Structure formats: C-alpha cells, structure tokens
Amino acid sequence: MNAYLLTEMTWKEVEQALKTVKIAIIPVGAHEQHGPHMVESCDAVLATEMSNKLAERLFPEAIVTPTINMGVSPHHLNFPGTISLQPSTLIAILKDMIESLKHHGITKFLLLNSHGGNQSTLNLASTTLSRELEVEVYFAKTTASAKEAMSTHIESTLFGHSCEREVSEALYLAPHLVRPDQITKGDIQEEGRWKQLRPGNPIQGYYAYEEMTRNGCIGDATKASEEIGKEIVEEALLRLSESIRLLLKETDKHATQTI
Ligand SMILES: [Zn+2]
C-alpha cells in the first residue's frame, strides 16, 4: 500500500514524509457490541481501513495517525463487552494528539469516524479545538457520503448498526469481523419511546440500544455482500478524497492570499 501510516514509520521516514504531508487523518472508532454476528472492534477496524485507503488516494499529502479504538457508546453498555468513553475523554485524547502533531508541523486534521454515537462529540471537538489550538479540524462519517450506492442497495428503513450496510463494508474491508454463520436481522422492538426519538423526528434524545433492538443489531444483515460493500466504500472514498483535495486547495489559496 502506497500510503503514509504513522504507526508503521520510523522518525526518519516521518521527517521525510512531513515535507509533503498537508493533513493528518485520525481514525475514530468504538468498542461496542455489534449484534450476534460482528465483533466488538468493528468500528475501530473499519475506521482504520477507510483511513488507510483514503491516505493511499491522497498520497503524499495525507498521513494516518494511530486509531482511537474506543468511542462514546453508553447506549450499548447493557450488552456484554462494550467499553464507553465520556465525550470529554474523547475530546481530551483528540486535543493531545492534535497538539502533538501540530508540534511536528501538521495543522489540518480529518477525524474519520465510523460510529454514529461519536458524531456530536466530534462536532464539538471540531469547533473548540480548531479555535483553541489554531488548527483546522474537520470530521466525517466513513461512508455516509456514498449516497448512490446506499440508495441502490439498502432497503431497510432502520439501518446503520450491524446491518446490511455495515456487514457489507466489513465483508469488503475486514471479513474477519463477521461471523457468517450467525448473520441475522435486527430483532426490533415494536413499541417504545425510541420510535419518537429517531433522527427525523421533532424530538431527539438519549435511549439505550436494547429499547430499540433485542439482539443489538438493526436492518437486515442477511442482505449484506462483499460487492455491496465495495460499491459503498469506493463511492465514499471518491467523495471524501475529492472533498479533501478541494479543501486543501482552498486553504492553500487562503494561505497565499494572507502572506
Ligand atoms: Zn459499527
């Protein structure tokens, strides 16, 4: 793979890479239950794989940092094995990472996140750390921009966790995350306040995952395939890389104008 991966480099190699690197990609995942058919490191591994592939597309302008392999997952805690960070802990880790990397001369950051429960914390981190550390902190969901592939292949109205989308992505990027003989649909609760709190409703709020699904997954993972995963992942990588190139161009223009 032709990509700068910080964890695999010596300091001499990093020193050389920093001559061309303009942005650091920080993979942000989670350690949480993923139903009966996916392992708990799922989000951390998918964020890492997506970051590595994105850095390959952006070579030699991007470098991937170590993965933050736990996230904000209190809503999954009633399933065995989940470990959850406080939002303030996640922001503190990001702050220390970004401050260290700024010391090495990097001033632009993409938090590439694979776990929905992290999004509001990353939004806050982007706003506060950009100002406090005088850097540019952007954030994105790993595959949310794959709109075409999603609308073609995803039929479930309720999806996004250990569903046909996520299992497909894993079958393409890291099949060891999946237990093929255990693949099943979400066992969705018919009743409950969760129905009033899903995105798109007038009111949002916290609810535990078991209020919505008895087996910890949603959607219909039996429809997942490596081919669907490939389409979703490759479309998302195209959108993300285009977007970052434009951002880098704009910020370069801005930098030359202000000199
Ligand atoms: Zn996940």
Boltz pocket constraint, residues with backbone or C-beta under 6 A from the ligand:
constraints:
  - pocket:
      binder: B
      contacts: [[A, 34], [A, 42], [A, 43], [A, 114], [A, 115], [A, 160], [A, 161], [A, 162], [A, 166]]
      max_distance: 6.0
